[in-house]
Amino acid sequence: MSWKRIFLLGFISSLLASLACIIYAQIYKEAFYVDFGGVVGPANIISSCIIGCLLMAVGYKTILHFKGSKALGWTNIAYSILSFVSIIGVLGFNLPLDMESPEMFPGMVIPMHFFPVLSLLTVFPFFQSHVSKH
């Protein structure tokens, strides 16, 4: 897969993940009457989705170059595990003391940690240049 396709994969997946996160944050805000926009705003959400998806796309390029497509399954497992590991930071995050309902914060941001990997795994098959048939 070319670098152009890899960056396009990362960009499209980051757009989808960002959109999913922003929609989820808005639904969460309306459903629970909490606003964490001062801590995790749209710019933070979009930038973290872009960084995460681009890093995973570059990881795919690296794996495909060195191990071929046979290692993609293990790469997907590693990405899923890393998504779970990334929530540890959320659990230890200290919100500002004046923030209302801080106990609701993890419920908003933890699901967002899975949106980048879900979008990448969803979009990736459309970018594969060849599919082996058995």
N, C-alpha and C positions, 0 to 999 in steps of 0.2 A: 504494500500500500504506500502510495507516495506521501510526501510530507504535506502536500496541498490537501489531499483527502483526509489525512490525520487531523490537520488543523480545522478543516471543515467539520469533521466529526466532533471535535471538541467544542467548536463554536455552536453548532446546532444543538448538541446535547446540553450545553450550558444555557442556551436560550430556553429550551424546554424545562430544564430544572429550575431556572430563575422564575419562569412563569408559574410553575407549580408551587414553588415556595411562596411567592407573593400572593397568589390566590389563597393558599393555605393560611398564611398569616392574616389575611383579611377575614377569612371565615372564622378563624380562631378569635380574632378581635371582636367580631360581631356576636359570636356565640357565647363568649365568656366575659364580655365587657371589660377586657383588659387591653392595654396598649403598651407594647414593648418597642414601639417604633423609635424611641430615643436611644435604645440599646442596640437593637437589631433593625435597622432601617433598610429600605430597598437597595441602597448603594452597597451596604454590607452583604446583603443576600446575593445580589448579582455578582459582585466581585468574588465572593467565595465560591459560587457556582462556576464561574469562568475559570478560576484557578484550579479547582478540583477536576473539572471535566477536561481541561487541557492537559493536566498532569496525567490523568488516566489515559487519554488518547496517546500521549507520548509514550506512556508505559506499554500500550498495545503495539506501537511501532517498534519499540525496543524488543519486546517479546517475539513479535513476528520476525524480526531480523535475526535474532539469535536462536530461537527455538522453533520457529514456524507455527503454523496454526494448531498443532497438536497441544500446545501449552495454553491455549486461550481459556480452556475450562478452568485450569488452575489459577489463571490470572483473574478470572471473574470471581472465583472463590476468595482470592486475596483481597480484591476490591471490596467485596461484601464484608469481610472480616474487618478491614480498615474502617469501613463505615461504622461498624459497631464500636470499634475502639475509639473513634472520634467523639463519641458521646461522653466519654469520661471527662473531657474538658468542660462540657456543659454542666455536669453534675457538681463540679467544683467551682463554677463561676459565681462570683459575688456581685450581686446587683447593687446599684446605688441604694443607700438607706431610705431615701424618700420614695422609692418605687413601690407602687401599690400591687398587692397580690404576687409577691415574688415566687411563691410556691407554684404558680401557674407557668412560669417561664420555661421549665424543662418540657412541659407538654407542648409548647409551641415549637421550640427549636429542635428537639430530638428527632421528630419525623423528618425535618428538613435535611438532616444529615444523610438521609437515604435517597433523596430525590436526585442528586447528581449521578450516583451509580445506577439508579433505575433508568434514568433517561439515557445514559451512555449504553447500557445493555439493551435498551429498546431500539436505539438508533443504529447501533453497530452493524447488525445484519444487512442493512441497506448499503453499507460501505464496503462490504467484503467484495473483492474483485473476482473471486472464484469460490465455488462451493463444491466440495468433493461429494460425489454420489456413490453410494454403495448399494 
